């Protein structure tokens, strides 16, 4: 599989028409971080390109782009990439979907795992726990809408603790600040000090698509496109799945 990924990367480089190695700068949200880093290491080895990536939360990425930070590639939730295109920060037509993730639930390592096997069991869990962590990113916005949908928003409001942008919900759970927490599954499954319980049940689940877009001021646009082709090649699928995501 790794050999196939390497071949895909080399092919992408040839198709890009470049002969020289490039320094590619990427600004990315965190949901795809683990899978992305593994694939980038393969890409660098195969092509000789160097990729420098800054990972942070969605609100921070939006602010940094608004403040004029330069990069070659942006990775965010798909709708956020679309918004950057509208704002003129990303190239029109450059959005490429990379991976997708559902929202999951986690508890502190070794703690009893709550019942989230059905919508009704999940609702009872929300009402019984003493504290709930959630993020400022897409998963956080969505989980608040789930609370509204279940009719428990008012009852759990006093239990909620939101992380600042760029801070993993796993930090709240591992430290004991919250009894349970919600975030993209890919941001929970490998986090130290917590146990991943499972995805939101059935009809409550929603997948978020994460995408790449070429920055409007990219100096290494061709190399960035080669990286995107590598991240989305069929050979990358097994790495993406290994880290709690699904190929888009």
PyMOL commands that set and color helices and strands:
alter all, ss='L'
color gray80, all
select helices_A, chain A and resi 2-16+33-47+58-66+78-86+119-128+138-150+153-159+169-174+185-188+202-204+221-231+234-242
alter helices_A, ss='H'
color red, helices_A
select strands_A, chain A and resi 23-28+50-55+73-77+96-101+103-108+132-134+160-162+180-184+194-199+208-214+246-247
alter strands_A, ss='S'
color yellow, strands_A
deselect
rebuild
show_as cartoon
